[in-house]
Amino acid sequence: MTPPVRVLVVDDSALMRKLIPQILETDSSIQVVGTAMDGNFGLKKIEELKPQVVTLDLEMPGMGGLDMLKQIMRHHRVPVIVVSSHSTEGASITLKALALGAFDFVAKPNDVSARMPEIARELIAKIKAAAQSRGVRVSPVAQPASSGKALLNAKNPPTRVVAIGISTGGPNALQYVLSQLPGDFPGSILVVQHMPEGFTEMFARRLDEVSAIAVKEAQSGDVLLAGRALICPGSRHMKVKRLPLGDVAVLSDEPRVNGHRPSVDVLFHSVAEEFGSSGVAVLMTGMGEDGAQGMGEVKAAGGMTIAQSEDSCVVFGMPKAAIERGFAVRVVGLEAMANVLMAQCVPDRKESAGFHASGKSKAVGN
C-alpha cells in the first residue's frame, strides 16, 4: 500500500489552518503532518517534518509567502501549492509565485467557511499531482519585449490558427514559448489556460510585457489577427467563428466540459469545425485529459496536432492523453515549441536544424 502524501499547511489564518487539514484528510491518501502560521515557522517545519508538498498562503506577517517560496526553491525543492485570495492584488502576487517556481495555485472563495468544500476536490487533485511530479522545475526565463509594439502584420489574414490548451505548469511554459515568437509571427493564437476568473486578465498583461507579439484577454468578437494571442477569460468558454468580415473569437457561458470552464475541448472542437486543415492544436503541460478528444477532431479534419514532450512538462497529463490515443502528430520539447509553431505558420519555412537530431521534436505518425 502506498504511504499517504505528507503535506504541510502554511497560513496565517487560524481558520484556514483548521479548514485546510480537515478538507485534505477526507482523502485517505493525504496526511497533513503539520501547520505553520508564517514563513519562518514554515521553513523550520519543512526541516523537521520533511513534507512532500506545501500549501502556502502568500499574504502573511513576518516572513511572507513569496520570501518563504524563494527559500523553498533555493534549499528544499518541495512542490508548493499557493492558496490565493481572489483579489487583483492576490492575482498579481500569485503570478509572481508561479514565476518563482510554485507548482500551482487554488483561489480561496470569498466566503471561506461556507464555500471551502468547493475547492476541496481541486486542492486534493493538485496535491496528488505535485507529489507525483518529478521535483520542482523552473522554466527558462523570458526576457521583457520592447514596449510600444505594433501589430506588424495585422492587415494580413493569419496563415493558420493555433489553439493551445494548457494547465498546471502553464504560466511559465506559455510565457517562455510566446516570448520566443517574433513580432511578425503570421499565425493567430488562441489559448485556453485553466485558471479562475480574475486571474486571466493580469496573466495576459504579463505575457504581453514579455512577448514581441501582442497578447490580450479575449473578448467576444475579437478578430483573429496575425501576430496576436488571445487568452480565454477564466469561467468562460472560447470558440472561433468564420465570418465574411473576418474570423473572430466568441465567448460563452455554457456548462463545464471535463469539469472545466474554459475547456480546451470546446476550443479545439470549434477550430476543427471552422478551420479544418488550417487549424493547429497544441496540448502542453497540465493535469487530466481536457483537450485530447478535441485534438483528435483537429487531426481528423486535416489540421496539425502537437503535444509537449514528457521531459519538458511539469505534469504530463493532457499531452499524454492525446499521445496515447494516437491524436498527436508531433511531440515537441518546450524549447523547440516556438520554432515548430513558426515552421507550421510560415509558408515554406523549414525548422531550424538540430531539433530532430537532439530529440527535442519528433513526429509520431499520422
C-alpha positions as CSV (number, residue, x, y, z in Angstrom):
1,M,0.0,0.0,0.0
2,T,1.3,3.4,-1.0
3,P,2.0,5.7,2.1
4,P,-0.1,8.9,2.2
5,V,1.3,12.1,0.7
6,R,2.8,14.2,3.5
7,V,1.5,17.8,3.4
8,L,2.5,20.9,5.4
9,V,-0.1,23.7,5.6
10,V,1.3,27.3,6.0
11,D,-1.3,30.0,6.6
12,D,-1.5,33.0,9.0
13,S,-5.3,32.4,9.4
14,A,-6.2,30.1,12.3
15,L,-9.4,29.3,10.4
16,M,-7.5,28.2,7.3
17,R,-5.1,26.2,9.4
18,K,-8.1,24.3,10.7
19,L,-10.2,24.1,7.5
20,I,-7.5,23.0,5.0
21,P,-6.3,20.0,7.1
22,Q,-10.0,19.0,7.6
23,I,-10.6,19.1,3.8
24,L,-7.4,17.3,2.9
25,E,-7.9,14.5,5.4
26,T,-11.2,13.5,3.9
27,D,-8.8,11.7,1.4
28,S,-7.0,8.8,3.0
29,S,-4.1,9.2,0.6
30,I,-3.1,12.5,2.1
31,Q,-1.7,13.2,5.6
32,V,-1.3,16.7,7.0
33,V,1.9,16.4,9.0
34,G,1.8,19.9,10.4
35,T,0.8,23.6,10.1
36,A,2.7,26.8,10.4
37,M,1.5,30.4,10.8
38,D,4.3,32.2,8.9
39,G,7.3,31.7,6.7
40,N,9.8,31.4,9.5
41,F,7.9,28.7,11.3
42,G,7.1,27.0,7.9
43,L,10.8,26.7,7.0
44,K,11.5,25.1,10.4
45,K,8.7,22.7,9.9
46,I,10.0,21.7,6.5
47,E,13.3,20.8,8.0
48,E,11.7,18.9,10.9
49,L,8.7,17.1,9.2
50,K,10.0,16.6,5.6
51,P,6.7,17.1,3.8
52,Q,6.3,16.1,0.2
53,V,4.0,19.1,-0.6
54,V,3.5,22.5,1.0
55,T,0.3,24.6,0.7
56,L,1.2,28.2,1.1
57,D,-0.7,31.4,1.9
58,L,1.2,34.3,0.3
59,E,-0.1,37.2,2.5
60,M,1.4,36.6,5.9
61,P,3.1,38.8,8.6
62,G,6.7,38.2,9.4
63,M,8.3,36.2,6.6
64,G,5.7,36.4,3.8
65,G,4.8,33.7,1.3
66,L,7.0,34.9,-1.6
67,D,10.1,35.1,0.7
68,M,9.3,31.6,2.0
69,L,8.8,30.3,-1.5
70,K,12.2,31.7,-2.6
71,Q,13.8,29.8,0.3
72,I,12.0,26.6,-0.5
73,M,13.1,26.8,-4.2
74,R,16.7,27.5,-3.1
75,H,17.1,25.0,-0.3
76,H,14.3,22.4,-0.3
77,R,12.8,22.0,-3.8
78,V,9.5,20.8,-2.4
79,P,6.4,21.4,-4.6
80,V,4.3,24.3,-3.4
81,I,0.6,24.9,-4.0
82,V,-0.4,28.5,-3.4
83,V,-3.7,29.2,-1.7
84,S,-4.5,32.6,-3.1
85,S,-7.1,35.3,-2.5
86,H,-9.4,36.3,-5.4
87,S,-8.4,40.0,-5.3
88,T,-6.5,41.8,-8.0
89,E,-3.6,42.0,-5.6
90,G,-3.9,38.3,-4.9
91,A,-3.8,37.6,-8.7
92,S,-0.6,39.7,-9.1
93,I,1.3,38.1,-6.2
94,T,0.1,34.6,-7.3
95,L,1.5,35.1,-10.8
96,K,4.8,36.2,-9.2
97,A,4.8,33.0,-7.1
98,L,4.3,30.8,-10.2
99,A,7.2,32.6,-11.9
100,L,9.3,31.8,-8.8
101,G,8.5,28.1,-9.2
102,A,5.3,27.4,-7.3
103,F,3.7,24.2,-8.7
104,D,0.2,25.6,-9.0
105,F,-2.5,27.5,-7.1
106,V,-6.1,27.4,-5.9
107,A,-8.1,30.5,-5.3
108,K,-9.9,30.9,-2.0
109,P,-13.6,31.6,-2.2
110,N,-14.7,34.9,-0.8
111,D,-16.9,33.2,1.9
112,V,-14.2,30.8,3.1
113,S,-16.0,28.8,5.7
114,A,-19.2,28.2,3.7
115,R,-17.6,27.6,0.3
116,M,-14.2,26.0,1.1
117,P,-15.5,22.5,0.2
118,E,-15.9,23.7,-3.4
119,I,-12.2,23.9,-3.8
120,A,-11.6,20.6,-1.9
121,R,-11.5,18.4,-5.0
122,E,-9.2,20.8,-6.9
123,L,-6.8,21.2,-3.9
124,I,-6.6,17.4,-3.4
125,A,-6.0,16.7,-7.1
126,K,-3.3,19.3,-7.3
127,I,-1.6,18.0,-4.1
128,K,-1.5,14.5,-5.6
129,A,-0.2,15.7,-8.9
130,A,2.5,17.8,-7.1
131,A,3.6,14.7,-5.1
132,Q,3.9,12.6,-8.3
133,S,5.8,15.3,-10.3
134,R,9.5,14.9,-10.8
135,G,10.5,17.7,-8.4
136,V,10.4,21.4,-8.9
137,R,11.3,22.7,-12.3
138,V,11.6,26.4,-13.2
139,S,11.1,27.1,-16.9
140,P,13.6,29.2,-18.8
141,V,13.2,32.8,-18.1
142,A,11.6,35.0,-20.7
143,Q,13.1,38.4,-21.3
144,P,10.8,41.5,-21.5
145,A,10.0,42.5,-25.0
146,S,10.3,46.1,-26.2
147,S,7.2,48.1,-25.3
148,G,5.1,50.1,-27.8
149,K,4.8,47.1,-30.2
150,A,2.6,47.4,-33.2
151,L,0.7,44.5,-34.8
152,L,3.1,44.4,-37.7
153,N,1.1,42.2,-40.0
154,A,-2.5,42.7,-38.7
155,K,-3.8,43.7,-42.1
156,N,-2.9,40.2,-43.4
157,P,-5.2,37.3,-42.5
158,P,-3.4,34.7,-40.3
159,T,-1.8,31.9,-42.3
160,R,-3.0,29.4,-39.6
161,V,-5.0,29.4,-36.4
162,V,-3.0,28.0,-33.5
163,A,-5.1,26.8,-30.5
164,I,-3.1,26.0,-27.3
165,G,-4.5,24.1,-24.3
166,I,-2.5,24.2,-21.1
167,S,-3.0,23.8,-17.3
168,T,-0.7,23.1,-14.4
169,G,2.8,24.4,-15.1
170,G,1.3,26.5,-17.9
171,P,2.0,30.1,-16.9
172,N,5.8,29.7,-17.1
173,A,5.8,27.4,-20.1
174,L,3.4,29.6,-22.1
175,Q,5.5,32.7,-21.2
176,Y,8.6,31.0,-22.5
177,V,7.0,30.0,-25.8
178,L,5.2,33.2,-26.6
179,S,8.4,35.3,-25.7
180,Q,10.3,33.3,-28.4
181,L,7.9,34.2,-31.2
182,P,8.8,37.2,-33.4
183,G,6.5,40.2,-33.7
184,D,5.7,39.4,-37.3
185,F,4.5,35.8,-36.4
186,P,2.0,35.2,-39.2
187,G,-0.4,32.9,-37.2
188,S,-3.2,33.8,-34.9
189,I,-3.0,32.2,-31.4
190,L,-5.9,31.3,-29.0
191,V,-5.1,30.0,-25.5
192,V,-7.2,28.1,-23.0
193,Q,-5.2,28.1,-19.7
194,H,-7.1,26.5,-16.8
195,M,-7.3,29.5,-14.5
196,P,-10.1,31.0,-12.5
197,E,-11.9,34.3,-13.2
198,G,-10.0,37.4,-12.2
199,F,-6.5,35.9,-12.9
200,T,-6.5,35.7,-16.7
201,E,-6.5,39.5,-17.5
202,M,-3.4,40.1,-15.4
203,F,-1.9,36.9,-16.8
204,A,-2.5,38.2,-20.4
205,R,-0.9,41.6,-19.5
206,R,2.1,39.8,-18.1
207,L,2.5,37.8,-21.2
208,D,2.2,40.9,-23.4
209,E,5.0,42.6,-21.5
210,V,7.5,39.8,-22.3
211,S,6.4,39.0,-25.8
212,A,7.1,40.6,-29.2
213,I,3.6,39.5,-30.3
214,A,0.5,41.2,-28.8
215,V,-1.3,39.3,-26.1
216,K,-4.7,40.2,-24.5
217,E,-7.5,38.6,-22.6
218,A,-10.1,37.7,-25.2
219,Q,-13.5,39.5,-25.6
220,S,-16.4,38.2,-27.7
221,G,-15.9,39.5,-31.2
222,D,-12.2,39.9,-31.1
223,V,-10.8,39.4,-34.6
224,L,-8.2,36.7,-35.1
225,L,-5.2,38.7,-36.1
226,A,-1.8,37.5,-37.2
227,G,0.8,38.2,-34.5
228,R,-1.7,38.3,-31.7
229,A,-2.6,35.8,-28.9
230,L,-6.0,35.8,-27.2
231,I,-6.2,34.3,-23.7
232,C,-9.6,32.9,-22.8
233,P,-11.0,34.6,-19.6
234,G,-11.5,32.4,-16.6
235,S,-15.0,30.9,-16.2
236,R,-15.9,31.4,-19.9
237,H,-15.6,29.0,-22.9
238,M,-13.9,30.2,-26.1
239,K,-14.8,29.2,-29.7
240,V,-13.9,30.5,-33.1
241,K,-16.3,31.6,-35.8
242,R,-15.6,32.3,-39.5
243,L,-17.4,35.4,-40.7
244,P,-17.4,37.3,-44.0
245,L,-15.7,40.4,-42.4
246,G,-13.1,38.4,-40.5
247,D,-12.7,35.4,-38.3
248,V,-13.5,36.1,-34.6
249,A,-13.3,34.6,-31.1
250,V,-16.7,34.0,-29.4
251,L,-17.1,33.6,-25.6
252,S,-19.9,31.6,-24.0
253,D,-21.2,30.6,-20.5
254,E,-22.2,27.1,-21.5
255,P,-21.8,24.3,-18.8
256,R,-18.4,23.0,-17.8
257,V,-16.8,20.4,-20.1
258,N,-14.4,17.8,-18.5
259,G,-15.0,19.7,-15.2
260,H,-13.5,22.9,-16.8
261,R,-14.7,26.2,-18.0
262,P,-12.8,27.2,-20.0
263,S,-12.3,23.8,-21.6
264,V,-9.7,23.0,-24.2
265,D,-12.0,20.6,-25.9
266,V,-14.5,23.3,-26.6
267,L,-11.9,25.4,-28.3
268,F,-10.3,22.5,-30.3
269,H,-13.7,21.3,-31.5
270,S,-14.6,24.7,-32.9
271,V,-11.2,25.1,-34.6
272,A,-11.6,21.7,-36.2
273,E,-15.1,22.6,-37.4
274,E,-14.4,26.1,-38.6
275,F,-10.8,25.9,-39.9
276,G,-10.2,22.2,-40.8
277,S,-6.7,21.7,-42.3
278,S,-5.6,25.2,-41.4
279,G,-6.0,24.6,-37.7
280,V,-3.1,23.7,-35.4
281,A,-3.9,22.2,-31.9
282,V,-1.2,22.2,-29.2
283,L,-1.5,20.5,-25.9
284,M,1.0,21.5,-23.2
285,T,1.7,20.7,-19.6
286,G,-1.3,20.0,-17.4
287,M,-3.4,17.6,-15.3
288,G,-6.2,15.5,-16.7
289,E,-7.4,14.8,-20.2
290,D,-9.1,18.0,-21.3
291,G,-8.2,18.6,-25.0
292,A,-7.4,15.1,-26.0
293,Q,-10.7,14.4,-27.7
294,G,-10.7,17.8,-29.4
295,M,-7.2,17.2,-30.6
296,G,-8.4,14.0,-32.3
297,E,-11.1,16.1,-34.1
298,V,-8.4,18.6,-35.3
299,K,-6.3,15.7,-36.6
300,A,-9.3,14.1,-38.3
301,A,-10.1,17.5,-40.0
302,G,-6.6,17.5,-41.5
303,G,-5.0,20.0,-39.1
304,M,-1.6,19.7,-37.4
305,T,-1.6,18.4,-33.8
306,I,1.4,18.9,-31.4
307,A,1.9,17.6,-27.9
308,Q,4.6,18.8,-25.4
309,S,7.1,16.2,-24.6
310,E,7.1,14.4,-21.2
311,D,10.5,15.5,-20.2
312,S,9.6,19.2,-20.6
313,C,6.2,19.1,-18.9
314,V,5.6,19.9,-15.2
315,V,2.6,17.5,-15.4
316,F,2.4,15.1,-18.4
317,G,-1.4,14.6,-18.2
318,M,-3.1,16.4,-21.0
319,P,-0.4,15.7,-23.7
320,K,-0.1,12.1,-22.6
321,A,-3.8,11.5,-23.0
322,A,-3.6,12.8,-26.6
323,I,-0.4,10.9,-27.4
324,E,-1.8,7.6,-26.1
325,R,-4.9,7.9,-28.3
326,G,-2.8,8.5,-31.3
327,F,-4.0,12.1,-31.8
328,A,-0.6,13.9,-31.6
329,V,1.2,14.1,-35.0
330,R,4.2,15.7,-33.3
331,V,5.8,15.5,-29.9
332,V,7.9,18.6,-29.1
333,G,10.1,19.8,-26.3
334,L,9.3,23.2,-24.7
335,E,12.5,24.8,-26.0
336,A,11.6,23.7,-29.6
337,M,7.9,24.7,-29.5
338,A,8.2,28.3,-30.8
339,N,10.4,27.1,-33.7
340,V,7.9,24.4,-34.6
341,L,5.0,26.9,-34.5
342,M,6.9,29.2,-36.8
343,A,7.5,26.3,-39.2
344,Q,3.8,25.5,-39.2
345,C,2.7,29.1,-39.8
346,V,5.3,30.4,-42.2
347,P,4.8,29.0,-45.7
348,D,7.8,27.1,-47.0
349,R,9.8,27.7,-43.8
350,K,11.8,24.8,-42.5
351,E,12.5,24.2,-38.8
352,S,16.0,25.1,-37.6
353,A,18.4,22.3,-37.9
354,G,19.2,20.3,-34.8
355,F,15.8,19.8,-33.1
356,H,15.2,16.4,-34.7
357,A,18.8,15.3,-34.1
358,S,18.6,16.3,-30.4
359,G,15.3,14.5,-29.9
360,K,13.6,17.8,-28.9
361,S,10.9,17.3,-31.6
362,K,9.7,14.2,-33.3
363,A,6.8,13.1,-35.4
364,V,4.7,10.2,-34.1
365,G,3.0,9.3,-37.3
366,N,-0.2,10.4,-39.0
